[in-house]
Amino acid sequence: MRRLLGWNELSPAHELSFDVALHFGTLLSVLFYFRRTWFQIIRAALGGKVVRFSESGSTDANLTAEEQKEERMLLWFLAIATIPGAIAGKLLEHSAEDYFREHIFLIAGALIVVALFIWLGEKVGSLQKPLTGISLVDSLIVGTAQAFALIPGVSRSGSTITAGLFCGLTREAAVRFSFLLSTPLIAGAALLKAHELQKEGLPAGMHAPVLVGIIVSALVGYAAIAWLIRYLQSNSLRLFIIYRIVAGVVVIALALAMHLQ
């Protein structure tokens, strides 16, 4: 995508600075939006008070023993779902950076293929399971799908939301689980990039741009999460299916145009 955007001449230090700003801004948006949910999940997992947190944010203390067990297990299922992506990221880190990103047709194909899987997931999934209804098998399926996000064009949210739909989650539950699952990976990526930047040193004149980048990324990320969750409470994912297909076709057309020049 850098080739399409004309970013070939950016120095590695400037690219790294941009990555740090983007990762930390995204992390802040996810943590702030789901701050209450994370508190409830962690408290329940560690043996504290259990309350029902629904996709609409309401709470109810009158839970059955089975419902309390489901609440307490969610943190551990999130941890398990993180494992496949973390392993794939470690094993394929250099392939993802050096190979995948240079193949524009692969990116375009991934955009379109994932769109078709989202469409199929909405067709065959029951769309009935709430967030706390996630099982061990569901978490492994979603976690494995997250590993495919190393391929540019797949997108982490696209792969995990799609897997959630196939597991029978409601659209909103699939989105919430996807964002909750992203938190530790985003945090890890942000710390790793920050460590690299500390060793390389921040380029001259980049302090203000990095700060602005973090703030803008956080604000845009928060607004996007809030809008998406509210939108999916009463709408399908058709808009995103169309967007991905159109984007894939546009990328193919641009790649062909560049090849013919």
ChimeraX commands (.cxc) that place a marker at each C-alpha (Angstrom):
marker #1 position 0.00,0.00,0.00 radius 0.5
marker #1 position 2.93,2.34,0.54 radius 0.5
marker #1 position 3.66,2.14,-3.18 radius 0.5
marker #1 position 0.11,3.18,-4.04 radius 0.5
marker #1 position 0.28,6.09,-1.58 radius 0.5
marker #1 position 3.69,7.22,-2.74 radius 0.5
marker #1 position 5.40,6.62,0.60 radius 0.5
marker #1 position 8.50,4.92,-0.76 radius 0.5
marker #1 position 10.76,7.83,0.15 radius 0.5
marker #1 position 9.90,7.90,3.86 radius 0.5
marker #1 position 12.91,7.06,5.99 radius 0.5
marker #1 position 12.67,3.98,8.28 radius 0.5
marker #1 position 12.83,6.27,11.32 radius 0.5
marker #1 position 9.86,8.34,10.12 radius 0.5
marker #1 position 7.87,5.20,9.31 radius 0.5
marker #1 position 8.62,3.82,12.76 radius 0.5
marker #1 position 7.50,7.10,14.37 radius 0.5
marker #1 position 4.26,6.94,12.42 radius 0.5
marker #1 position 3.70,3.31,13.52 radius 0.5
marker #1 position 4.24,4.20,17.18 radius 0.5
marker #1 position 1.73,7.05,17.02 radius 0.5
marker #1 position -0.84,4.87,15.27 radius 0.5
marker #1 position -0.47,1.92,17.68 radius 0.5
marker #1 position -0.60,3.98,20.85 radius 0.5
marker #1 position -3.54,6.05,19.62 radius 0.5
marker #1 position -5.47,2.90,18.71 radius 0.5
marker #1 position -4.62,1.32,22.06 radius 0.5
marker #1 position -5.91,4.36,23.95 radius 0.5
marker #1 position -9.19,4.34,22.02 radius 0.5
marker #1 position -9.84,0.63,22.69 radius 0.5
marker #1 position -8.88,0.84,26.36 radius 0.5
marker #1 position -11.02,3.91,27.00 radius 0.5
marker #1 position -14.09,2.66,25.17 radius 0.5
marker #1 position -14.03,-0.77,26.84 radius 0.5
marker #1 position -12.69,0.38,30.20 radius 0.5
marker #1 position -15.85,-0.67,32.09 radius 0.5
marker #1 position -16.09,-4.00,30.30 radius 0.5
marker #1 position -12.43,-4.80,30.97 radius 0.5
marker #1 position -12.89,-3.99,34.66 radius 0.5
marker #1 position -15.89,-6.31,34.91 radius 0.5
marker #1 position -14.18,-9.11,32.98 radius 0.5
marker #1 position -11.00,-9.00,35.09 radius 0.5
marker #1 position -12.90,-8.67,38.36 radius 0.5
marker #1 position -15.08,-11.68,37.53 radius 0.5
marker #1 position -12.12,-13.80,36.36 radius 0.5
marker #1 position -10.22,-13.13,39.59 radius 0.5
marker #1 position -13.13,-14.22,41.77 radius 0.5
marker #1 position -14.70,-10.83,42.43 radius 0.5
marker #1 position -18.25,-9.64,42.01 radius 0.5
marker #1 position -19.97,-10.88,38.86 radius 0.5
marker #1 position -22.53,-8.74,37.06 radius 0.5
marker #1 position -24.19,-9.22,33.72 radius 0.5
marker #1 position -22.67,-6.92,31.13 radius 0.5
marker #1 position -24.66,-7.08,27.93 radius 0.5
marker #1 position -23.92,-5.64,24.53 radius 0.5
marker #1 position -26.11,-2.68,25.47 radius 0.5
marker #1 position -24.14,-2.08,28.67 radius 0.5
marker #1 position -26.92,-2.91,31.15 radius 0.5
marker #1 position -26.15,-4.87,34.31 radius 0.5
marker #1 position -28.15,-7.33,36.39 radius 0.5
marker #1 position -26.85,-8.96,39.56 radius 0.5
marker #1 position -29.40,-11.83,39.45 radius 0.5
marker #1 position -27.34,-14.41,37.61 radius 0.5
marker #1 position -27.62,-18.18,37.62 radius 0.5
marker #1 position -24.59,-20.29,38.54 radius 0.5
marker #1 position -24.06,-21.16,34.86 radius 0.5
marker #1 position -24.22,-17.49,33.83 radius 0.5
marker #1 position -21.70,-16.55,36.50 radius 0.5
marker #1 position -19.38,-19.27,35.22 radius 0.5
marker #1 position -19.66,-17.85,31.69 radius 0.5
marker #1 position -18.78,-14.38,32.98 radius 0.5
marker #1 position -15.74,-15.67,34.87 radius 0.5
marker #1 position -14.39,-17.61,31.88 radius 0.5
marker #1 position -14.41,-14.77,29.36 radius 0.5
marker #1 position -10.98,-13.38,30.33 radius 0.5
marker #1 position -9.36,-16.80,29.98 radius 0.5
marker #1 position -11.03,-17.40,26.62 radius 0.5
marker #1 position -9.67,-14.04,25.46 radius 0.5
marker #1 position -6.21,-15.08,26.63 radius 0.5
marker #1 position -6.47,-18.40,24.77 radius 0.5
marker #1 position -7.67,-16.65,21.61 radius 0.5
marker #1 position -4.58,-14.44,21.68 radius 0.5
marker #1 position -2.17,-17.38,21.39 radius 0.5
marker #1 position -2.54,-18.33,17.67 radius 0.5
marker #1 position -2.06,-14.75,16.51 radius 0.5
marker #1 position 0.94,-14.23,18.77 radius 0.5
marker #1 position 2.61,-17.43,17.51 radius 0.5
marker #1 position 1.91,-16.60,13.86 radius 0.5
marker #1 position 3.17,-13.07,14.35 radius 0.5
marker #1 position 6.44,-14.32,15.80 radius 0.5
marker #1 position 7.00,-17.01,13.16 radius 0.5
marker #1 position 5.97,-14.95,10.13 radius 0.5
marker #1 position 7.04,-11.49,11.24 radius 0.5
marker #1 position 9.64,-11.01,8.51 radius 0.5
marker #1 position 7.48,-12.63,5.82 radius 0.5
marker #1 position 4.63,-10.29,6.63 radius 0.5
marker #1 position 6.84,-7.22,6.48 radius 0.5
marker #1 position 9.12,-8.13,3.57 radius 0.5
marker #1 position 6.92,-10.25,1.32 radius 0.5
marker #1 position 3.20,-9.80,1.82 radius 0.5
marker #1 position 3.18,-6.00,1.73 radius 0.5
marker #1 position 4.91,-5.85,-1.64 radius 0.5
marker #1 position 2.27,-7.91,-3.44 radius 0.5
marker #1 position -0.58,-5.57,-4.33 radius 0.5
marker #1 position -2.72,-8.24,-6.01 radius 0.5
marker #1 position -2.54,-10.35,-2.86 radius 0.5
marker #1 position -3.85,-7.41,-0.86 radius 0.5
marker #1 position -6.69,-6.81,-3.33 radius 0.5
marker #1 position -7.60,-10.49,-3.37 radius 0.5
marker #1 position -7.67,-10.59,0.44 radius 0.5
marker #1 position -10.02,-7.60,0.54 radius 0.5
marker #1 position -12.49,-9.33,-1.76 radius 0.5
marker #1 position -12.19,-12.84,-0.30 radius 0.5
marker #1 position -12.80,-11.65,3.27 radius 0.5
marker #1 position -15.84,-9.69,2.05 radius 0.5
marker #1 position -17.27,-12.93,0.63 radius 0.5
marker #1 position -16.58,-14.74,3.90 radius 0.5
marker #1 position -18.35,-11.99,5.86 radius 0.5
marker #1 position -21.36,-12.37,3.58 radius 0.5
marker #1 position -21.31,-16.15,4.06 radius 0.5
marker #1 position -20.89,-15.82,7.83 radius 0.5
marker #1 position -24.02,-13.69,8.04 radius 0.5
marker #1 position -25.90,-16.25,5.96 radius 0.5
marker #1 position -24.92,-19.43,7.81 radius 0.5
marker #1 position -24.31,-18.11,11.34 radius 0.5
marker #1 position -27.16,-18.21,13.84 radius 0.5
marker #1 position -26.34,-14.66,15.05 radius 0.5
marker #1 position -27.83,-15.57,18.44 radius 0.5
marker #1 position -24.91,-16.13,20.82 radius 0.5
marker #1 position -24.09,-13.27,23.27 radius 0.5
marker #1 position -20.59,-12.23,24.26 radius 0.5
marker #1 position -20.54,-14.41,27.38 radius 0.5
marker #1 position -21.80,-17.41,25.40 radius 0.5
marker #1 position -18.38,-17.83,23.78 radius 0.5
marker #1 position -16.86,-21.29,24.31 radius 0.5
marker #1 position -13.30,-22.59,24.29 radius 0.5
marker #1 position -13.76,-23.82,20.71 radius 0.5
marker #1 position -15.13,-20.43,19.64 radius 0.5
marker #1 position -12.13,-18.64,21.15 radius 0.5
marker #1 position -9.71,-20.93,19.33 radius 0.5
marker #1 position -11.52,-20.43,16.02 radius 0.5
marker #1 position -11.54,-16.65,16.36 radius 0.5
marker #1 position -7.93,-16.65,17.56 radius 0.5
marker #1 position -6.83,-18.73,14.60 radius 0.5
marker #1 position -8.66,-16.38,12.24 radius 0.5
marker #1 position -6.78,-13.49,13.81 radius 0.5
marker #1 position -3.49,-15.05,12.67 radius 0.5
marker #1 position -4.54,-14.54,9.04 radius 0.5
marker #1 position -4.51,-10.78,9.63 radius 0.5
marker #1 position -0.77,-10.92,8.94 radius 0.5
marker #1 position -1.80,-10.91,5.29 radius 0.5
marker #1 position -2.43,-7.25,4.33 radius 0.5
marker #1 position -5.98,-6.73,3.15 radius 0.5
marker #1 position -7.42,-9.37,5.47 radius 0.5
marker #1 position -7.51,-7.01,8.48 radius 0.5
marker #1 position -7.54,-8.25,12.04 radius 0.5
marker #1 position -11.06,-7.03,12.75 radius 0.5
marker #1 position -12.35,-8.41,9.45 radius 0.5
marker #1 position -11.02,-11.91,10.11 radius 0.5
marker #1 position -12.07,-12.10,13.77 radius 0.5
marker #1 position -15.55,-10.65,13.23 radius 0.5
marker #1 position -16.11,-13.09,10.37 radius 0.5
marker #1 position -15.01,-16.02,12.53 radius 0.5
marker #1 position -17.32,-14.82,15.28 radius 0.5
marker #1 position -20.25,-14.83,12.88 radius 0.5
marker #1 position -19.48,-18.41,11.83 radius 0.5
marker #1 position -19.44,-19.33,15.53 radius 0.5
marker #1 position -22.99,-18.02,15.89 radius 0.5
marker #1 position -22.24,-14.77,17.73 radius 0.5
marker #1 position -24.50,-11.79,17.27 radius 0.5
marker #1 position -22.98,-9.11,15.09 radius 0.5
marker #1 position -22.43,-6.84,18.07 radius 0.5
marker #1 position -20.94,-9.63,20.20 radius 0.5
marker #1 position -18.57,-10.56,17.36 radius 0.5
marker #1 position -17.40,-6.95,17.10 radius 0.5
marker #1 position -16.98,-6.58,20.87 radius 0.5
marker #1 position -15.00,-9.81,21.16 radius 0.5
marker #1 position -12.86,-8.71,18.22 radius 0.5
marker #1 position -11.95,-5.39,19.84 radius 0.5
marker #1 position -11.39,-6.93,23.28 radius 0.5
marker #1 position -9.13,-9.53,21.68 radius 0.5
marker #1 position -7.19,-6.81,19.89 radius 0.5
marker #1 position -6.24,-5.02,23.12 radius 0.5
marker #1 position -3.28,-7.20,24.24 radius 0.5
marker #1 position -1.93,-7.51,20.69 radius 0.5
marker #1 position -2.14,-3.77,20.06 radius 0.5
marker #1 position -0.48,-3.15,23.42 radius 0.5
marker #1 position 2.30,-5.60,22.59 radius 0.5
marker #1 position 2.84,-4.08,19.15 radius 0.5
marker #1 position 2.87,-0.56,20.59 radius 0.5
marker #1 position 5.47,-1.45,23.22 radius 0.5
marker #1 position 7.61,-3.28,20.66 radius 0.5
marker #1 position 7.54,-0.34,18.24 radius 0.5
marker #1 position 8.24,2.08,21.10 radius 0.5
marker #1 position 11.25,-0.02,22.12 radius 0.5
marker #1 position 12.57,0.02,18.55 radius 0.5
marker #1 position 12.04,3.78,18.35 radius 0.5
marker #1 position 13.88,4.26,21.65 radius 0.5
marker #1 position 16.89,2.44,20.21 radius 0.5
marker #1 position 16.77,4.32,16.91 radius 0.5
marker #1 position 15.92,7.68,18.41 radius 0.5
marker #1 position 13.05,9.96,17.44 radius 0.5
marker #1 position 13.89,11.96,14.29 radius 0.5
marker #1 position 14.38,15.71,14.71 radius 0.5
marker #1 position 11.15,17.64,14.57 radius 0.5
marker #1 position 8.97,14.56,15.04 radius 0.5
marker #1 position 7.94,15.09,18.68 radius 0.5
marker #1 position 4.92,17.24,17.89 radius 0.5
marker #1 position 3.78,15.14,14.89 radius 0.5
marker #1 position 3.96,11.93,16.96 radius 0.5
marker #1 position 1.91,13.50,19.77 radius 0.5
marker #1 position -0.65,14.82,17.30 radius 0.5
marker #1 position -0.73,11.41,15.61 radius 0.5
marker #1 position -1.48,9.66,18.89 radius 0.5
marker #1 position -4.28,12.09,19.75 radius 0.5
marker #1 position -5.88,11.98,16.32 radius 0.5
marker #1 position -5.60,8.20,16.11 radius 0.5
marker #1 position -7.18,7.85,19.55 radius 0.5
marker #1 position -10.08,10.20,18.78 radius 0.5
marker #1 position -10.79,8.69,15.37 radius 0.5
marker #1 position -10.48,5.16,16.78 radius 0.5
marker #1 position -12.90,5.87,19.62 radius 0.5
marker #1 position -15.44,7.44,17.28 radius 0.5
marker #1 position -15.15,4.51,14.86 radius 0.5
marker #1 position -15.66,1.90,17.59 radius 0.5
marker #1 position -18.65,3.73,19.05 radius 0.5
marker #1 position -20.26,4.20,15.65 radius 0.5
marker #1 position -19.64,0.60,14.54 radius 0.5
marker #1 position -21.12,-0.99,17.66 radius 0.5
marker #1 position -24.16,1.27,17.55 radius 0.5
marker #1 position -24.60,0.66,13.83 radius 0.5
marker #1 position -24.50,-3.12,14.16 radius 0.5
marker #1 position -27.19,-3.14,16.83 radius 0.5
marker #1 position -29.75,-2.71,14.05 radius 0.5
marker #1 position -27.88,-3.22,10.75 radius 0.5
marker #1 position -26.06,-5.96,8.87 radius 0.5
marker #1 position -22.48,-5.90,7.63 radius 0.5
marker #1 position -23.57,-5.35,4.03 radius 0.5
marker #1 position -22.02,-1.87,3.94 radius 0.5
marker #1 position -18.59,-3.28,4.81 radius 0.5
marker #1 position -18.93,-6.14,2.36 radius 0.5
marker #1 position -19.57,-3.67,-0.45 radius 0.5
marker #1 position -16.74,-1.42,0.73 radius 0.5
marker #1 position -14.20,-4.25,0.75 radius 0.5
marker #1 position -15.18,-5.47,-2.71 radius 0.5
marker #1 position -15.03,-1.95,-4.16 radius 0.5
marker #1 position -11.70,-1.31,-2.44 radius 0.5
marker #1 position -10.30,-4.57,-3.80 radius 0.5
marker #1 position -11.37,-3.73,-7.35 radius 0.5
marker #1 position -9.90,-0.23,-7.05 radius 0.5
marker #1 position -6.57,-1.60,-5.79 radius 0.5
marker #1 position -6.44,-4.06,-8.71 radius 0.5
marker #1 position -7.20,-1.25,-11.19 radius 0.5
marker #1 position -4.50,0.98,-9.69 radius 0.5
marker #1 position -1.98,-1.85,-9.70 radius 0.5
marker #1 position -2.70,-2.61,-13.37 radius 0.5
marker #1 position -2.44,1.07,-14.24 radius 0.5
marker #1 position 0.94,1.34,-12.51 radius 0.5
marker #1 position 2.14,-1.83,-14.24 radius 0.5
marker #1 position 1.20,-0.49,-17.68 radius 0.5
marker #1 position 2.99,2.83,-17.18 radius 0.5
marker link #1:1,2 radius 0.2
marker link #1:2,3 radius 0.2
marker link #1:3,4 radius 0.2
marker link #1:4,5 radius 0.2
marker link #1:5,6 radius 0.2
marker link #1:6,7 radius 0.2
marker link #1:7,8 radius 0.2
marker link #1:8,9 radius 0.2
marker link #1:9,10 radius 0.2
marker link #1:10,11 radius 0.2
marker link #1:11,12 radius 0.2
marker link #1:12,13 radius 0.2
marker link #1:13,14 radius 0.2
marker link #1:14,15 radius 0.2
marker link #1:15,16 radius 0.2
marker link #1:16,17 radius 0.2
marker link #1:17,18 radius 0.2
marker link #1:18,19 radius 0.2
marker link #1:19,20 radius 0.2
marker link #1:20,21 radius 0.2
marker link #1:21,22 radius 0.2
marker link #1:22,23 radius 0.2
marker link #1:23,24 radius 0.2
marker link #1:24,25 radius 0.2
marker link #1:25,26 radius 0.2
marker link #1:26,27 radius 0.2
marker link #1:27,28 radius 0.2
marker link #1:28,29 radius 0.2
marker link #1:29,30 radius 0.2
marker link #1:30,31 radius 0.2
marker link #1:31,32 radius 0.2
marker link #1:32,33 radius 0.2
marker link #1:33,34 radius 0.2
marker link #1:34,35 radius 0.2
marker link #1:35,36 radius 0.2
marker link #1:36,37 radius 0.2
marker link #1:37,38 radius 0.2
marker link #1:38,39 radius 0.2
marker link #1:39,40 radius 0.2
marker link #1:40,41 radius 0.2
marker link #1:41,42 radius 0.2
marker link #1:42,43 radius 0.2
marker link #1:43,44 radius 0.2
marker link #1:44,45 radius 0.2
marker link #1:45,46 radius 0.2
marker link #1:46,47 radius 0.2
marker link #1:47,48 radius 0.2
marker link #1:48,49 radius 0.2
marker link #1:49,50 radius 0.2
marker link #1:50,51 radius 0.2
marker link #1:51,52 radius 0.2
marker link #1:52,53 radius 0.2
marker link #1:53,54 radius 0.2
marker link #1:54,55 radius 0.2
marker link #1:55,56 radius 0.2
marker link #1:56,57 radius 0.2
marker link #1:57,58 radius 0.2
marker link #1:58,59 radius 0.2
marker link #1:59,60 radius 0.2
marker link #1:60,61 radius 0.2
marker link #1:61,62 radius 0.2
marker link #1:62,63 radius 0.2
marker link #1:63,64 radius 0.2
marker link #1:64,65 radius 0.2
marker link #1:65,66 radius 0.2
marker link #1:66,67 radius 0.2
marker link #1:67,68 radius 0.2
marker link #1:68,69 radius 0.2
marker link #1:69,70 radius 0.2
marker link #1:70,71 radius 0.2
marker link #1:71,72 radius 0.2
marker link #1:72,73 radius 0.2
marker link #1:73,74 radius 0.2
marker link #1:74,75 radius 0.2
marker link #1:75,76 radius 0.2
marker link #1:76,77 radius 0.2
marker link #1:77,78 radius 0.2
marker link #1:78,79 radius 0.2
marker link #1:79,80 radius 0.2
marker link #1:80,81 radius 0.2
marker link #1:81,82 radius 0.2
marker link #1:82,83 radius 0.2
marker link #1:83,84 radius 0.2
marker link #1:84,85 radius 0.2
marker link #1:85,86 radius 0.2
marker link #1:86,87 radius 0.2
marker link #1:87,88 radius 0.2
marker link #1:88,89 radius 0.2
marker link #1:89,90 radius 0.2
marker link #1:90,91 radius 0.2
marker link #1:91,92 radius 0.2
marker link #1:92,93 radius 0.2
marker link #1:93,94 radius 0.2
marker link #1:94,95 radius 0.2
marker link #1:95,96 radius 0.2
marker link #1:96,97 radius 0.2
marker link #1:97,98 radius 0.2
marker link #1:98,99 radius 0.2
marker link #1:99,100 radius 0.2
marker link #1:100,101 radius 0.2
marker link #1:101,102 radius 0.2
marker link #1:102,103 radius 0.2
marker link #1:103,104 radius 0.2
marker link #1:104,105 radius 0.2
marker link #1:105,106 radius 0.2
marker link #1:106,107 radius 0.2
marker link #1:107,108 radius 0.2
marker link #1:108,109 radius 0.2
marker link #1:109,110 radius 0.2
marker link #1:110,111 radius 0.2
marker link #1:111,112 radius 0.2
marker link #1:112,113 radius 0.2
marker link #1:113,114 radius 0.2
marker link #1:114,115 radius 0.2
marker link #1:115,116 radius 0.2
marker link #1:116,117 radius 0.2
marker link #1:117,118 radius 0.2
marker link #1:118,119 radius 0.2
marker link #1:119,120 radius 0.2
marker link #1:120,121 radius 0.2
marker link #1:121,122 radius 0.2
marker link #1:122,123 radius 0.2
marker link #1:123,124 radius 0.2
marker link #1:124,125 radius 0.2
marker link #1:125,126 radius 0.2
marker link #1:126,127 radius 0.2
marker link #1:127,128 radius 0.2
marker link #1:128,129 radius 0.2
marker link #1:129,130 radius 0.2
marker link #1:130,131 radius 0.2
marker link #1:131,132 radius 0.2
marker link #1:132,133 radius 0.2
marker link #1:133,134 radius 0.2
marker link #1:134,135 radius 0.2
marker link #1:135,136 radius 0.2
marker link #1:136,137 radius 0.2
marker link #1:137,138 radius 0.2
marker link #1:138,139 radius 0.2
marker link #1:139,140 radius 0.2
marker link #1:140,141 radius 0.2
marker link #1:141,142 radius 0.2
marker link #1:142,143 radius 0.2
marker link #1:143,144 radius 0.2
marker link #1:144,145 radius 0.2
marker link #1:145,146 radius 0.2
marker link #1:146,147 radius 0.2
marker link #1:147,148 radius 0.2
marker link #1:148,149 radius 0.2
marker link #1:149,150 radius 0.2
marker link #1:150,151 radius 0.2
marker link #1:151,152 radius 0.2
marker link #1:152,153 radius 0.2
marker link #1:153,154 radius 0.2
marker link #1:154,155 radius 0.2
marker link #1:155,156 radius 0.2
marker link #1:156,157 radius 0.2
marker link #1:157,158 radius 0.2
marker link #1:158,159 radius 0.2
marker link #1:159,160 radius 0.2
marker link #1:160,161 radius 0.2
marker link #1:161,162 radius 0.2
marker link #1:162,163 radius 0.2
marker link #1:163,164 radius 0.2
marker link #1:164,165 radius 0.2
marker link #1:165,166 radius 0.2
marker link #1:166,167 radius 0.2
marker link #1:167,168 radius 0.2
marker link #1:168,169 radius 0.2
marker link #1:169,170 radius 0.2
marker link #1:170,171 radius 0.2
marker link #1:171,172 radius 0.2
marker link #1:172,173 radius 0.2
marker link #1:173,174 radius 0.2
marker link #1:174,175 radius 0.2
marker link #1:175,176 radius 0.2
marker link #1:176,177 radius 0.2
marker link #1:177,178 radius 0.2
marker link #1:178,179 radius 0.2
marker link #1:179,180 radius 0.2
marker link #1:180,181 radius 0.2
marker link #1:181,182 radius 0.2
marker link #1:182,183 radius 0.2
marker link #1:183,184 radius 0.2
marker link #1:184,185 radius 0.2
marker link #1:185,186 radius 0.2
marker link #1:186,187 radius 0.2
marker link #1:187,188 radius 0.2
marker link #1:188,189 radius 0.2
marker link #1:189,190 radius 0.2
marker link #1:190,191 radius 0.2
marker link #1:191,192 radius 0.2
marker link #1:192,193 radius 0.2
marker link #1:193,194 radius 0.2
marker link #1:194,195 radius 0.2
marker link #1:195,196 radius 0.2
marker link #1:196,197 radius 0.2
marker link #1:197,198 radius 0.2
marker link #1:198,199 radius 0.2
marker link #1:199,200 radius 0.2
marker link #1:200,201 radius 0.2
marker link #1:201,202 radius 0.2
marker link #1:202,203 radius 0.2
marker link #1:203,204 radius 0.2
marker link #1:204,205 radius 0.2
marker link #1:205,206 radius 0.2
marker link #1:206,207 radius 0.2
marker link #1:207,208 radius 0.2
marker link #1:208,209 radius 0.2
marker link #1:209,210 radius 0.2
marker link #1:210,211 radius 0.2
marker link #1:211,212 radius 0.2
marker link #1:212,213 radius 0.2
marker link #1:213,214 radius 0.2
marker link #1:214,215 radius 0.2
marker link #1:215,216 radius 0.2
marker link #1:216,217 radius 0.2
marker link #1:217,218 radius 0.2
marker link #1:218,219 radius 0.2
marker link #1:219,220 radius 0.2
marker link #1:220,221 radius 0.2
marker link #1:221,222 radius 0.2
marker link #1:222,223 radius 0.2
marker link #1:223,224 radius 0.2
marker link #1:224,225 radius 0.2
marker link #1:225,226 radius 0.2
marker link #1:226,227 radius 0.2
marker link #1:227,228 radius 0.2
marker link #1:228,229 radius 0.2
marker link #1:229,230 radius 0.2
marker link #1:230,231 radius 0.2
marker link #1:231,232 radius 0.2
marker link #1:232,233 radius 0.2
marker link #1:233,234 radius 0.2
marker link #1:234,235 radius 0.2
marker link #1:235,236 radius 0.2
marker link #1:236,237 radius 0.2
marker link #1:237,238 radius 0.2
marker link #1:238,239 radius 0.2
marker link #1:239,240 radius 0.2
marker link #1:240,241 radius 0.2
marker link #1:241,242 radius 0.2
marker link #1:242,243 radius 0.2
marker link #1:243,244 radius 0.2
marker link #1:244,245 radius 0.2
marker link #1:245,246 radius 0.2
marker link #1:246,247 radius 0.2
marker link #1:247,248 radius 0.2
marker link #1:248,249 radius 0.2
marker link #1:249,250 radius 0.2
marker link #1:250,251 radius 0.2
marker link #1:251,252 radius 0.2
marker link #1:252,253 radius 0.2
marker link #1:253,254 radius 0.2
marker link #1:254,255 radius 0.2
marker link #1:255,256 radius 0.2
marker link #1:256,257 radius 0.2
marker link #1:257,258 radius 0.2
marker link #1:258,259 radius 0.2
marker link #1:259,260 radius 0.2
marker link #1:260,261 radius 0.2
view
